Amino acid sequence: MEGFIEFKVNGVDTPCKTWYKVFGHLKPKSRRPLVVLHGGPGIPHNYLLSLADLTDTYDIPVVLYDQLGNGKSTHLRDKMGNTSFWTEKLFIAQLEGLLDHLGIRHNFDLLGHSWGGMLGARYATSHPPGLKNLVLSSAPASMELWMEAANKLRAQLPQDVQDTLDKHEAAGTTDSKEYQGAVMIFYSRHLCRLDPTPQDVQDVFQLLDEDGTVYKTMIGPSEFHVTGSLKDWSIMDNIHHISVPTLLLNGRYDEAQDSVVVPYFHGMQKVRWYTFAESSDMPMWEERETYMQLVGDFLLHGL
């Protein structure tokens, strides 16, 4: 099932649209659906299409959607740089609109990857009554921890790559092809290590090039040079408010290193943590079968 939902946004004259796709069936006797929050912010749903395996193998309905400004949902290029518009509050309102439209607000699970995990964790602190289980996949507990880890990984890049990054960041020319090429070398080590890169993952880079409004406003030029509105984001003081059972995931070569996710492990009472030995930020591709098994077993049987 695929469709659009109208979504009224303050400051936008015409209704926006949320694109969504459901794998499986949302029926009273079906298994509880899993709603997936993509990363970025600004990276569309495409790279998470592998999660449809959960429907094929475990009969779990999976709901993918594009957050506002992304993919097939409404784009708002005139909001570039508007940090008061692109907020957690906006994206949580969009999520709740989706849940209401699909009739699943009172019984659903949530998986958030990277920024999607940040958003999902924040939403979980409000104790939504319908949320039963939470999966945080490569999700930082704070951007300060994220940048510390990312810059340690950056320091392991070849010196000429580091020099290119430094040069363009100092000059403010981070839109240059040379800078973006150096960033992709980092991503090949710490975002997705598969060679060739899966087409669904390649697609999101092209879409990001076409419209970087959300990413550039909330993150900035790159994962390790964060200048946007999320620069000081943190959930450290509120992790203990997450009460639902939570599966915490990251990869050995991940941008979300152990130091980035460990506050979740120490801050929650109902949590299990697994690190993928051969993966970076996308174990749903790099160790696909194991990823689906862990998530599927957790959603069906708990911790």
C-alpha positions as CSV (number, residue, x, y, z in Angstrom):
1,M,0.0,0.0,0.0
2,E,1.4,3.4,-1.0
3,G,-0.1,6.8,-0.8
4,F,0.0,10.5,0.4
5,I,-1.3,12.2,3.5
6,E,-2.1,15.9,3.6
7,F,-0.2,17.6,6.4
8,K,-0.9,21.3,7.4
9,V,2.2,23.1,8.5
10,N,2.3,26.5,10.1
11,G,4.1,29.0,7.8
12,V,3.2,27.1,4.6
13,D,0.2,28.4,2.7
14,T,-0.8,25.1,1.0
15,P,-1.1,21.7,2.6
16,C,2.1,19.6,2.5
17,K,2.0,15.9,1.6
18,T,3.6,12.9,3.4
19,W,4.5,10.0,1.2
20,Y,4.3,6.5,2.8
21,K,4.5,2.9,1.8
22,V,3.3,-0.1,3.8
23,F,4.8,-3.6,3.3
24,G,2.3,-6.2,4.5
25,H,-1.2,-5.5,5.8
26,L,-2.5,-3.2,8.5
27,K,-5.5,-5.3,9.7
28,P,-6.8,-5.9,13.2
29,K,-5.5,-9.5,13.3
30,S,-2.1,-8.6,11.7
31,R,1.1,-8.3,13.7
32,R,1.9,-5.0,15.2
33,P,3.4,-2.7,12.6
34,L,6.9,-1.3,12.6
35,V,7.1,2.4,11.7
36,V,10.6,3.4,10.3
37,L,12.2,6.8,10.8
38,H,14.9,7.5,8.2
39,G,18.1,9.4,8.9
40,G,19.9,12.5,7.8
41,P,17.9,14.6,8.5
42,G,17.4,14.8,4.8
43,I,18.2,11.3,3.6
44,P,15.0,9.7,2.1
45,H,13.6,6.3,2.9
46,N,15.2,4.4,-0.1
47,Y,18.3,3.2,1.9
48,L,16.0,1.4,4.3
49,L,14.0,-0.6,1.8
50,S,15.9,-3.7,2.9
51,L,13.7,-3.6,6.0
52,A,10.9,-5.1,3.9
53,D,12.7,-8.4,4.7
54,L,11.0,-8.2,8.1
55,T,7.6,-8.5,6.3
56,D,8.8,-11.4,4.1
57,T,10.4,-13.4,6.9
58,Y,8.5,-12.5,10.1
59,D,5.1,-11.2,8.7
60,I,5.7,-7.8,10.4
61,P,4.1,-4.9,8.6
62,V,6.7,-2.3,7.9
63,V,5.8,1.4,7.3
64,L,8.3,3.6,5.5
65,Y,7.8,7.2,4.8
66,D,9.6,10.3,3.7
67,Q,9.9,13.1,6.3
68,L,9.0,16.6,5.1
69,G,11.5,18.0,2.6
70,N,12.6,14.6,1.6
71,G,12.1,12.1,-1.2
72,K,8.5,11.9,-2.4
73,S,7.1,14.1,0.3
74,T,6.7,17.8,-0.1
75,H,9.9,19.8,-0.6
76,L,10.3,23.3,0.7
77,R,13.5,24.7,-0.8
78,D,12.5,28.2,0.2
79,K,13.0,27.1,3.9
80,M,16.8,26.6,3.4
81,G,18.6,27.9,6.5
82,N,15.3,28.4,8.4
83,T,16.2,26.8,11.7
84,S,13.0,27.8,13.4
85,F,11.0,25.9,10.8
86,W,13.0,22.6,10.6
87,T,12.5,21.3,14.2
88,E,11.9,18.1,16.1
89,K,8.4,19.4,16.8
90,L,7.7,19.6,13.1
91,F,8.8,16.0,12.4
92,I,7.0,14.6,15.5
93,A,3.8,16.2,14.3
94,Q,4.3,14.6,10.9
95,L,4.9,11.2,12.5
96,E,1.7,11.5,14.6
97,G,-0.3,12.5,11.5
98,L,0.9,9.4,9.8
99,L,0.0,7.2,12.7
100,D,-3.5,8.7,12.9
101,H,-4.0,8.3,9.1
102,L,-3.0,4.7,9.2
103,G,-5.1,4.0,12.3
104,I,-2.1,2.5,14.3
105,R,-1.4,5.2,16.9
106,H,-2.5,3.0,19.7
107,N,-0.4,0.0,18.8
108,F,2.9,0.3,16.9
109,D,6.7,-0.3,17.2
110,L,9.3,2.3,16.1
111,L,12.7,1.9,14.4
112,G,14.9,5.0,14.0
113,H,18.2,5.0,12.2
114,S,20.8,7.7,12.9
115,W,18.8,11.0,13.0
116,G,15.6,8.9,12.9
117,G,16.8,7.3,16.1
118,M,17.3,10.7,17.7
119,L,13.8,11.6,16.7
120,G,12.4,8.3,17.8
121,A,14.2,8.5,21.2
122,R,12.8,12.1,21.7
123,Y,9.3,10.9,20.9
124,A,9.6,8.0,23.3
125,T,10.4,10.3,26.2
126,S,6.9,11.7,25.9
127,H,5.5,8.2,26.7
128,P,3.2,7.8,23.7
129,P,0.7,5.2,24.9
130,G,0.7,3.2,21.6
131,L,4.4,2.7,21.4
132,K,5.3,-0.8,22.5
133,N,9.0,-1.3,21.4
134,L,11.8,0.9,20.2
135,V,14.8,0.1,18.0
136,L,17.6,2.7,18.0
137,S,20.0,1.9,15.1
138,S,23.2,3.9,15.0
139,A,21.6,6.7,16.9
140,P,23.7,9.3,18.9
141,A,22.8,10.3,22.4
142,S,24.3,13.7,21.7
143,M,25.8,15.5,18.7
144,E,28.8,16.4,20.8
145,L,29.6,12.7,21.3
146,W,28.9,12.1,17.5
147,M,31.3,14.8,16.4
148,E,34.0,13.6,18.8
149,A,33.8,10.0,17.4
150,A,33.5,11.2,13.8
151,N,36.6,13.4,14.1
152,K,38.6,10.5,15.6
153,L,37.6,8.4,12.6
154,R,38.4,11.3,10.2
155,A,41.9,11.5,11.7
156,Q,42.5,7.9,10.4
157,L,41.9,9.0,6.8
158,P,44.8,9.3,4.4
159,Q,46.6,12.7,5.0
160,D,45.8,14.1,1.6
161,V,42.1,13.4,2.2
162,Q,42.3,15.2,5.6
163,D,44.1,18.1,3.9
164,T,41.3,18.4,1.3
165,L,38.6,18.5,4.0
166,D,40.5,21.0,6.1
167,K,41.2,23.3,3.1
168,H,37.6,23.5,2.0
169,E,36.1,23.8,5.5
170,A,38.5,26.7,6.2
171,A,37.6,28.4,2.9
172,G,33.9,27.8,3.1
173,T,33.9,25.9,-0.2
174,T,32.3,22.7,1.1
175,D,29.9,22.5,-1.9
176,S,32.9,21.8,-4.1
177,K,33.2,18.5,-5.9
178,E,36.7,18.0,-4.4
179,Y,35.3,18.3,-0.8
180,Q,32.3,16.1,-1.6
181,G,34.7,13.5,-3.0
182,A,36.7,13.5,0.1
183,V,33.6,13.1,2.2
184,M,32.6,10.1,0.1
185,I,35.9,8.4,1.1
186,F,35.0,8.8,4.7
187,Y,31.5,7.4,4.0
188,S,33.0,4.4,2.2
189,R,34.6,3.4,5.4
190,H,32.0,4.4,8.0
191,L,28.6,4.8,6.3
192,C,28.4,1.7,4.1
193,R,31.4,-0.6,3.5
194,L,29.9,-2.7,0.8
195,D,31.5,-2.6,-2.7
196,P,29.6,-2.0,-4.8
197,T,27.3,0.2,-2.7
198,P,23.7,-1.1,-3.0
199,Q,21.7,0.9,-5.5
200,D,19.1,1.9,-2.9
201,V,21.9,3.5,-0.9
202,Q,23.4,5.2,-4.0
203,D,20.0,6.7,-4.8
204,V,19.8,8.7,-1.6
205,F,23.1,10.5,-2.4
206,Q,21.7,11.6,-5.7
207,L,18.5,12.8,-4.0
208,L,20.5,14.7,-1.4
209,D,22.4,16.4,-4.2
210,E,19.1,17.4,-5.8
211,D,17.7,19.0,-2.6
212,G,19.9,19.4,0.5
213,T,17.6,21.9,2.3
214,V,16.9,19.8,5.4
215,Y,20.4,18.3,5.7
216,K,22.3,21.6,5.2
217,T,20.0,23.5,7.6
218,M,20.1,20.9,10.4
219,I,23.5,19.3,10.0
220,G,25.7,21.3,7.6
221,P,28.3,20.3,5.1
222,S,29.0,16.8,6.4
223,E,28.6,14.3,9.3
224,F,31.9,15.5,11.0
225,H,31.6,19.2,10.2
226,V,28.3,19.9,11.9
227,T,27.3,23.6,11.8
228,G,23.5,23.3,11.6
229,S,20.7,23.6,14.1
230,L,21.4,20.1,15.6
231,K,24.9,21.0,16.5
232,D,24.1,21.2,20.3
233,W,21.4,18.5,20.2
234,S,21.3,16.1,23.2
235,I,19.0,13.7,24.9
236,M,21.4,12.8,27.7
237,D,19.3,14.3,30.5
238,N,16.1,12.6,29.4
239,I,17.1,9.1,28.4
240,H,15.7,7.8,31.7
241,H,12.2,8.8,30.5
242,I,12.3,6.1,27.8
243,S,10.3,3.3,29.4
244,V,9.6,0.9,26.5
245,P,11.8,-2.1,25.7
246,T,14.6,-0.9,23.5
247,L,17.0,-2.6,21.1
248,L,20.2,-0.6,20.7
249,L,22.3,-1.3,17.6
250,N,25.6,0.0,16.1
251,G,28.5,-1.3,14.0
252,R,32.2,-1.7,14.7
253,Y,33.1,0.8,12.0
254,D,30.1,3.0,12.6
255,E,30.1,6.7,12.8
256,A,28.0,5.9,15.9
257,Q,30.9,4.4,17.8
258,D,30.3,2.8,21.2
259,S,31.0,6.1,23.0
260,V,28.1,7.7,21.0
261,V,25.4,5.2,22.0
262,V,26.5,3.9,25.5
263,P,24.5,6.6,27.3
264,Y,21.3,4.9,26.1
265,F,22.5,1.6,27.5
266,H,23.3,3.1,30.9
267,G,20.2,5.3,31.0
268,M,17.4,2.8,30.3
269,Q,16.2,-0.1,32.4
270,K,14.8,-2.2,29.5
271,V,17.5,-2.3,26.9
272,R,19.7,-4.8,25.0
273,W,22.8,-3.7,22.9
274,Y,24.3,-5.5,19.9
275,T,27.3,-4.3,17.9
276,F,27.8,-5.7,14.4
277,A,31.3,-6.9,14.0
278,E,31.6,-6.3,10.2
279,S,29.4,-3.3,9.7
280,S,29.5,0.5,9.7
281,D,26.4,2.7,9.8
282,M,24.2,0.4,7.6
283,P,24.2,-3.2,9.0
284,M,20.7,-3.5,7.5
285,W,22.8,-4.0,4.3
286,E,26.2,-5.0,5.5
287,E,25.0,-7.8,7.7
288,R,21.5,-8.0,6.4
289,E,20.4,-11.4,7.6
290,T,21.7,-11.0,11.1
291,Y,20.2,-7.5,11.4
292,M,16.7,-8.8,10.4
293,Q,17.0,-11.7,12.7
294,L,17.9,-9.5,15.7
295,V,15.2,-6.9,15.0
296,G,12.5,-9.5,14.1
297,D,13.1,-11.6,17.2
298,F,13.1,-8.5,19.4
299,L,9.8,-7.3,18.0
300,L,8.1,-10.7,18.2
301,H,9.5,-11.9,21.5
302,G,10.9,-8.9,23.4
303,L,14.3,-8.6,25.2
